[in-house]
Amino acid sequence: MTFFGDLTWWLLLASSLVVATLPSIIRPIRTVPLLTTLLFWAAILTIIWFRFGAVAALAGLVLSFAGGILSFLLAVFFSGLDLMAKKRYR
């Protein structure tokens, strides 16, 4: 578990988190950008795997997947609040 002390792993993890949150930012969600984002995310995780090993890749996968799901759920929640406010004050 020496990868926690390596700056490269943290930078790759940050980039995978950014890529994982992109689908929740892009409006509307289309197939081609979603597949491109997925391939880029998989490429970053593959680089982590080859450079640091399976445990580091699994940690990066879990953390970036959780960040992506959390940002997607927050985007859905806040878009629902915005829609409710628009319907109420029409």
C-alpha positions, -999 to 999 in steps of 0.1 A, spaced: 0 0 0 28 24 -8 7 40 -35 -9 63 -9 24 82 -6 28 86 -44 18 119 -59 12 103 -93 -15 80 -78 -33 110 -62 -32 129 -95 -46 100 -114 -73 95 -88 -82 131 -90 -84 129 -128 -106 98 -126 -129 116 -101 -132 145 -125 -140 122 -154 -165 102 -133 -184 134 -125 -186 146 -161 -218 127 -170 -237 145 -142 -225 179 -155 -232 174 -192 -268 182 -202 -285 163 -218 -269 129 -214 -261 115 -249 -246 81 -258 -214 93 -275 -201 116 -248 -211 90 -222 -191 63 -239 -162 86 -244 -162 95 -208 -164 58 -198 -135 49 -221 -114 77 -207 -122 66 -171 -113 30 -179 -80 42 -195 -71 61 -163 -79 31 -142 -58 9 -165 -29 33 -161 -33 30 -123 -34 -8 -126 -2 -11 -146 17 15 -126 6 6 -91 -11 -28 -91 -45 -42 -85 -51 -29 -50 -44 7 -61 -67 3 -92 -95 -12 -70 -91 18 -46 -93 42 -75 -123 24 -90 -143 25 -58 -135 61 -49 -141 75 -84 -172 54 -89 -186 66 -55 -178 102 -64 -195 98 -98 -226 83 -83 -227 109 -55 -224 138 -80 -251 122 -103 -275 118 -73 -269 154 -62 -275 167 -98 -308 147 -100 -318 160 -65 -311 197 -73 -327 195 -108 -358 181 -91 -358 210 -66 -355 234 -94 -384 218 -113 -406 219 -82 -398 256 -77 -407 264 -113 -440 245 -111 -450 261 -78 -444 297 -87 -459 297 -122 
